[in-house]
């Protein structure tokens, strides 16, 4: 009986030491706070998105692909940028030619 108790005590001490060693090596497994709804870590500039910006986009991967909310955000952001550029182009094309200013 004493042998079994001693065995259990040694096993508990070894388990505790392994736990502390793993805790020191790998950290406490704390997760970061989740992002607020509607935000993403995917980054695009506020204005003037370039092809290089789009090529540099990276999305968080999930079990079945990319995180849909990040892809949706990027697509809506790019759609707004395209709409803004088309609006600027239409304004520039519809404005009457201005005479060159003389200095």
N, C-alpha and C positions, 0 to 999 in steps of 0.2 A: 504494500500500500504506500509506504514511504517512497519507494522507487518511482511509482507512477506519479505521485505529487511532485517529486523532484524533476521528473521528466517534463511534466506540464509547466513547471516554473521555468526551466531552462528554455523550453520552446517559446514561452511567452516573452522571455528576455531577448531571445534571438529574433523573434518576430518584431518586437519593438525596435531593436537596433536596425533591422532591415528597413522598417518603416521610416525611421529617422534619417537613415542614409539616403533612401529614395527621395524623401522630402527635401533634403539638402541639395541633392543633385537636380531634381526636376521641378522644384518649387512646390507651392501649395495648390497647384491646379486651379488658381483663381481665374475666372473668366472676366473679360472686360464687360463693362455695362453694355447692354444692347443699344444700338443707335436709336435715336428718336424716330418715330414713324415718319416716313416721307423723306428721310435723308439717306445718303449713301456715301461710301468711301470713294466711289468712282468720281474722278475729277475732270471737269472741262472748264475752260476759261469763261468768264462772264460774257464776254463779247469777242468777236473775231476768232471763231473756231477755225483752225487750219486742218489740212489733211493729216499733218503729223500728230495733231492732238487726237484726232479720231483713231489713227493707227496705234497710238499709245494707250488707248482705253484698255483697262483690264477690269474684269468682273469677278466677283466672288463665285467660286464654284460650289455647287450643291450636289446632292446625290444624283439628281437627274439632269444636270446641265448647269446653267448659270442662274444666279439669283434673279428671278423675274423682275423684281422691283427695281434693281439697278439697271437692267436692260431697258425697261420701260422709261426710267428717268432719262437715260442717255438718248433714247429715241425721241422723246418729247423735247428735250433740250436742242437736239439737232434740227428737229422740225421747226422750232421757234426761230432758230438761227437762219434756216433757209427762207422762212416766211419774211423775216426782217430784211434779208438781202434782196429778195424779189421785190419787196416794197420799195427799197432804196433804188433798185434798178428801174422800176416803173416811174418813180418820181424823176429820176435823172433823164429818162427818155421822154417823158411828157412835158418837162420844163422847156419853155422857149429858149432858143439859143441866146445867151447873153452876149452883148458886144464886149469885146476885149477892153479892159480898163486901161486908159493911158495914164502914165505917171508923169 
